[in-house]
């Protein structure tokens, strides 16, 4: 399949955005115990495990199911109601597998796939719109915010903001942490 330079660049940049936060999450996971994965900082928050399941659910629903034309079996409520059932390795494996599956779907898109309109959660998106929503736009609202919640949990739990900020510094990170702490 021959793709235009624009399509190739869009796909390459989208994949880069899908992959960029995974190493940061992996670093945090290494510092958390098995018990801390399912701890909630307070009753209004989600555990690290819930956030990972939510990321997997979003990526699966939008890219793997919709763009990849697979059956959508997402159970969003379960993503937030689970209190155990996966250990750290299993959660990281699930997130990595979900991201890799989404990347494979994106890699195999052609111009027609990127322009085709699909309905996800009652919204109509082109294939390109779905990728932008998950890897860029939704990434800023959900993926980056969820990973920032993971980092914030790590910072609160371990009081090691200097180390974490140095390793994970980004503008969206600092803004999200500020918002998260103020709320």
Secondary structure as GFF3:
##gff-version 3
##sequence-region A 1 183
A	DSSP	alpha_helix	5	19	.	.	.	ID=ss1
A	DSSP	alpha_helix	22	31	.	.	.	ID=ss2
A	DSSP	alpha_helix	34	37	.	.	.	ID=ss3
A	DSSP	alpha_helix	48	59	.	.	.	ID=ss4
A	DSSP	pi_helix	60	67	.	.	.	ID=ss5
A	DSSP	alpha_helix	76	81	.	.	.	ID=ss6
A	DSSP	alpha_helix	88	107	.	.	.	ID=ss7
A	DSSP	alpha_helix	111	115	.	.	.	ID=ss8
A	DSSP	beta_strand	117	120	.	.	.	ID=ss9
A	DSSP	beta_strand	123	126	.	.	.	ID=ss10
A	DSSP	alpha_helix	127	131	.	.	.	ID=ss11
A	DSSP	pi_helix	132	137	.	.	.	ID=ss12
A	DSSP	alpha_helix	138	138	.	.	.	ID=ss13
A	DSSP	pi_helix	139	143	.	.	.	ID=ss14
A	DSSP	alpha_helix	144	158	.	.	.	ID=ss15
A	DSSP	alpha_helix	161	168	.	.	.	ID=ss16
A	DSSP	alpha_helix	171	182	.	.	.	ID=ss17
###
